[in-house]
Amino acid sequence: MSIEVKRLFHTYSPGTPFQSVALNDISFTINDGEFVGLIGHTGSGKTTLIQHINGLLKPASGTVVINGLDLSDKSTDLYKVRRQVGLVFQYPEYQLFEETVLQDVMFGPLNLGFSKDEAERLARDALRRVGIIEEALYEKSPFELSGGQKRRAAIAGVLAMNPPILIMDEPTAGLDPQGRDDILALIREAHALGATMIMVSHSMTDVAKLCGRILVMNRGSLALDGTPADVFQRGEELRAMGLDTPVCARLKDALIGRGFDIPRDAYTIEAIRAAIRNNFMRKERC
């Protein structure tokens, strides 16, 4: 089991006039190899939750266990936790800081104790995985890269640490359509290679397309937990939380209203296209 969260609470500024409950009795498990979407309105507790999973915040009440490492235990080595969980922050390119692209991607492995040679091997492999294959770019300042290349280099810095669990916080924020598609393809590839994935996103379409399970946060509580079909059929509840359903969900409902037989779990354009084709084929046979 990759991640086990039990009765997790977190309060900011306790005992002051600014006290705010960010997490309220959160419990769930995520198994090895799952791809989980984490959605919720701004301020719902998503960021606080992923910071607990990465060990940036320690549980004040409740437990978070990452591949057997109990983060509520003061003796737990956070370096071991960081080897298990890679966290790509929103706009990770703003955290680039080294003199060259290669040095920036090597920073994580070096910080985890890898030798310089091993860190360079891991960095070069990660850069190739994200599509930065021109050797000339490796010796450039990361600030000379294009916006999309900076995002790729920042993601490579996390991939170079080879974490079995990867958390992506709004990975496509601010990107143009092509850059967005490229980053989503990288995420899909990382999951295909065996990583357990958590993707925080405001894009219901991206979540429906990539994730096999969705956690919905609302005002610090875990409101919903299920497959995309389970979650997105509860459109009224989502809208009451300030969220929406994917465009394809609304298209599916409209088609069903016109008499088409569309599967309950058809939440991507490819699935809906296939269902429409099957409807017409059945009519032709009749």
C-alpha positions as CSV (number, residue, x, y, z in Angstrom):
1,M,0.0,0.0,0.0
2,S,1.5,3.4,-1.0
3,I,-0.4,5.9,1.0
4,E,-2.5,5.5,4.1
5,V,-4.1,8.6,5.7
6,K,-6.2,8.1,8.9
7,R,-8.2,10.7,10.8
8,L,-5.9,13.6,9.7
9,F,-6.6,17.0,11.1
10,H,-4.8,20.2,10.5
11,T,-5.5,23.7,11.9
12,Y,-3.6,26.8,11.0
13,S,-2.9,29.4,13.8
14,P,-4.6,27.4,16.5
15,G,-5.7,29.3,19.6
16,T,-5.6,32.6,17.8
17,P,-8.3,34.8,16.2
18,F,-7.0,33.6,12.9
19,Q,-7.6,29.9,13.6
20,S,-8.6,28.0,10.5
21,V,-9.4,24.3,10.1
22,A,-7.7,23.2,6.8
23,L,-8.2,19.4,7.2
24,N,-11.0,17.9,9.1
25,D,-10.9,14.1,9.8
26,I,-9.5,13.0,6.4
27,S,-9.1,9.2,5.9
28,F,-8.3,7.3,2.7
29,T,-5.8,4.8,1.2
30,I,-4.1,4.9,-2.2
31,N,-2.6,1.6,-3.5
32,D,0.5,1.1,-5.5
33,G,0.1,2.2,-9.1
34,E,-3.2,4.1,-8.7
35,F,-3.7,7.4,-10.6
36,V,-5.7,9.6,-8.4
37,G,-7.1,13.1,-9.2
38,L,-7.5,15.5,-6.3
39,I,-10.0,18.3,-6.9
40,G,-11.7,21.0,-4.9
41,H,-12.4,24.7,-4.8
42,T,-9.6,27.1,-3.8
43,G,-9.1,26.8,-0.1
44,S,-10.6,23.4,0.2
45,G,-7.5,21.8,1.7
46,K,-5.8,20.2,-1.3
47,T,-2.5,21.9,-0.9
48,T,-2.4,21.2,2.9
49,L,-3.2,17.6,2.2
50,I,-0.4,17.0,-0.4
51,Q,2.1,18.8,1.9
52,H,1.3,16.2,4.5
53,I,1.8,13.4,2.1
54,N,5.2,14.8,1.1
55,G,6.3,15.4,4.7
56,L,6.4,19.2,4.3
57,L,3.8,19.3,7.1
58,K,3.7,16.8,9.9
59,P,0.4,15.5,11.3
60,A,-0.7,17.3,14.5
61,S,-3.5,14.8,14.8
62,G,-4.0,11.6,12.8
63,T,-1.5,9.6,10.8
64,V,0.0,9.6,7.4
65,V,2.0,6.5,6.4
66,I,4.0,6.4,3.2
67,N,5.2,3.0,2.1
68,G,5.5,2.0,5.7
69,L,7.0,5.3,6.9
70,D,4.9,6.9,9.6
71,L,5.1,10.7,9.3
72,S,3.7,11.2,12.8
73,D,6.6,9.3,14.3
74,K,9.3,11.8,15.2
75,S,12.0,9.2,14.5
76,T,11.0,8.9,10.8
77,D,13.7,10.1,8.5
78,L,12.3,12.7,6.1
79,Y,15.0,12.0,3.6
80,K,13.5,8.5,3.2
81,V,10.1,10.1,2.8
82,R,11.4,12.4,0.1
83,R,12.9,9.4,-1.7
84,Q,9.4,8.0,-1.8
85,V,7.3,11.0,-2.7
86,G,8.2,13.5,-5.5
87,L,6.2,16.8,-5.4
88,V,6.0,19.0,-8.5
89,F,4.6,22.4,-7.3
90,Q,2.4,24.6,-9.3
91,Y,4.6,26.7,-11.7
92,P,7.7,24.6,-10.8
93,E,9.8,26.6,-13.3
94,Y,9.9,29.5,-10.8
95,Q,12.0,27.3,-8.5
96,L,14.8,26.8,-11.0
97,F,18.0,28.3,-9.6
98,E,21.2,26.5,-10.7
99,E,23.7,27.8,-13.2
100,T,22.9,25.2,-15.8
101,V,20.0,23.0,-16.7
102,L,21.9,19.8,-15.9
103,Q,23.1,21.1,-12.5
104,D,19.5,22.0,-11.6
105,V,18.2,18.6,-12.4
106,M,21.1,17.0,-10.6
107,F,20.3,18.9,-7.4
108,G,17.6,16.6,-6.1
109,P,19.6,13.3,-6.5
110,L,22.7,15.0,-5.0
111,N,20.6,16.2,-2.0
112,L,19.4,12.6,-1.5
113,G,23.0,11.4,-1.3
114,F,23.7,10.1,-4.7
115,S,27.2,10.4,-6.0
116,K,28.0,13.1,-8.6
117,D,28.3,10.5,-11.4
118,E,25.1,8.8,-10.5
119,A,23.2,12.1,-10.1
120,E,24.4,13.1,-13.6
121,R,23.2,9.8,-15.0
122,L,19.8,10.2,-13.4
123,A,19.5,13.8,-14.5
124,R,20.4,13.0,-18.1
125,D,17.9,10.2,-18.2
126,A,15.2,12.4,-16.7
127,L,15.9,15.2,-19.2
128,R,15.5,12.7,-22.1
129,R,12.2,11.4,-20.6
130,V,10.8,14.9,-20.6
131,G,11.9,15.5,-24.2
132,I,14.9,17.7,-23.6
133,I,17.4,15.8,-25.7
134,E,19.7,18.4,-27.1
135,E,23.0,18.2,-25.2
136,A,23.7,21.9,-25.9
137,L,20.7,22.8,-23.7
138,Y,22.1,21.0,-20.7
139,E,24.9,23.6,-20.2
140,K,22.6,26.5,-20.7
141,S,21.2,28.6,-17.9
142,P,17.6,27.3,-17.2
143,F,16.5,30.9,-17.5
144,E,17.4,30.8,-21.2
145,L,14.9,28.1,-21.9
146,S,11.4,28.7,-23.3
147,G,8.5,28.6,-20.9
148,G,7.6,25.0,-21.9
149,Q,11.2,23.9,-21.6
150,K,11.5,25.4,-18.2
151,R,8.4,23.4,-17.0
152,R,9.9,20.2,-18.5
153,A,13.3,20.9,-16.8
154,A,11.6,21.5,-13.5
155,I,9.6,18.2,-13.8
156,A,12.8,16.4,-14.8
157,G,14.3,17.6,-11.5
158,V,11.7,15.6,-9.6
159,L,11.7,12.6,-12.0
160,A,15.5,12.3,-11.5
161,M,15.0,11.2,-7.9
162,N,12.9,8.3,-9.2
163,P,10.2,8.6,-6.6
164,P,7.7,5.7,-6.6
165,I,5.0,8.3,-5.7
166,L,4.6,11.4,-7.8
167,I,2.3,14.4,-6.9
168,M,1.6,17.0,-9.5
169,D,0.1,20.3,-8.4
170,E,-1.8,21.9,-11.3
171,P,0.9,20.7,-13.8
172,T,-0.6,22.4,-16.9
173,A,-1.4,25.8,-15.3
174,G,-0.5,28.6,-17.6
175,L,0.5,26.5,-20.6
176,D,-0.7,26.9,-24.1
177,P,-2.7,23.9,-25.6
178,Q,0.4,22.2,-27.1
179,G,2.4,22.6,-23.9
180,R,-0.5,21.3,-21.9
181,D,-0.8,18.2,-24.1
182,D,2.9,17.6,-23.9
183,I,2.9,17.7,-20.1
184,L,-0.1,15.5,-19.8
185,A,1.7,13.0,-22.1
186,L,4.7,13.0,-19.7
187,I,2.4,12.4,-16.7
188,R,0.7,9.5,-18.5
189,E,4.1,8.0,-19.4
190,A,5.3,8.3,-15.7
191,H,2.3,6.4,-14.6
192,A,2.7,3.8,-17.3
193,L,6.2,3.2,-15.9
194,G,4.7,2.3,-12.5
195,A,4.5,5.5,-10.5
196,T,1.7,6.0,-8.1
197,M,0.2,9.4,-9.2
198,I,-1.7,12.1,-7.5
199,M,-2.7,15.0,-9.8
200,V,-4.2,18.2,-8.3
201,S,-6.2,19.9,-11.0
202,H,-9.0,22.4,-11.7
203,S,-9.5,20.8,-15.1
204,M,-12.3,18.3,-14.8
205,T,-11.5,17.2,-18.4
206,D,-7.9,16.3,-17.6
207,V,-9.0,14.5,-14.5
208,A,-11.6,12.5,-16.3
209,K,-9.2,11.6,-19.1
210,L,-6.2,10.4,-16.9
211,C,-7.4,9.4,-13.5
212,G,-9.0,6.1,-12.4
213,R,-10.1,7.6,-9.1
214,I,-11.0,11.0,-7.8
215,L,-10.9,12.6,-4.3
216,V,-13.0,15.7,-3.9
217,M,-12.2,18.1,-1.1
218,N,-14.7,20.6,0.2
219,R,-14.0,23.0,3.1
220,G,-11.3,20.8,4.6
221,S,-13.3,17.6,4.4
222,L,-13.2,14.6,1.9
223,A,-16.6,15.0,0.3
224,L,-16.4,12.3,-2.4
225,D,-14.1,9.4,-3.3
226,G,-14.8,7.2,-6.3
227,T,-14.3,6.6,-10.0
228,P,-14.8,9.4,-12.5
229,A,-18.2,7.8,-13.3
230,D,-19.2,7.8,-9.6
231,V,-18.1,11.4,-9.0
232,F,-19.2,13.1,-12.2
233,Q,-22.7,11.8,-12.2
234,R,-23.2,13.8,-9.0
235,G,-23.1,17.1,-10.9
236,E,-25.5,19.0,-8.6
237,E,-23.3,18.2,-5.5
238,L,-20.2,19.3,-7.4
239,R,-21.8,22.5,-8.5
240,A,-22.8,23.2,-4.9
241,M,-19.1,22.9,-4.0
242,G,-18.1,25.4,-6.6
243,L,-16.9,22.7,-9.1
244,D,-18.2,21.5,-12.4
245,T,-18.4,18.4,-14.5
246,P,-16.2,17.8,-17.6
247,V,-17.5,19.1,-20.9
248,C,-17.8,15.5,-22.1
249,A,-20.0,14.7,-19.1
250,R,-22.4,17.4,-20.2
251,L,-22.2,16.2,-23.8
252,K,-22.9,12.7,-22.7
253,D,-26.0,13.8,-20.8
254,A,-27.3,15.8,-23.8
255,L,-26.8,12.7,-26.1
256,I,-28.7,10.5,-23.6
257,G,-31.5,13.0,-23.6
258,R,-31.7,12.6,-27.4
259,G,-32.0,8.9,-27.1
260,F,-28.4,7.7,-27.6
261,D,-27.2,4.7,-25.6
262,I,-24.0,6.1,-23.9
263,P,-22.1,4.1,-21.2
264,R,-22.1,5.5,-17.7
265,D,-18.3,5.8,-17.7
266,A,-17.9,7.6,-21.0
267,Y,-16.2,10.8,-19.9
268,T,-13.7,11.3,-22.7
269,I,-14.3,12.4,-26.3
270,E,-12.8,9.1,-27.5
271,A,-15.3,7.0,-25.4
272,I,-18.3,9.1,-26.5
273,R,-17.2,8.9,-30.2
274,A,-17.0,5.1,-29.9
275,A,-20.4,5.0,-28.3
276,I,-22.0,7.1,-31.0
277,R,-20.4,4.9,-33.7
278,N,-21.9,1.8,-31.9
279,N,-25.3,3.4,-31.8
280,F,-25.3,4.1,-35.6
281,M,-24.0,0.6,-36.3
282,R,-26.8,-1.0,-34.3
283,K,-29.3,1.1,-36.2
284,E,-27.9,0.1,-39.5
285,R,-28.1,-3.6,-38.5
286,C,-31.7,-3.1,-37.6
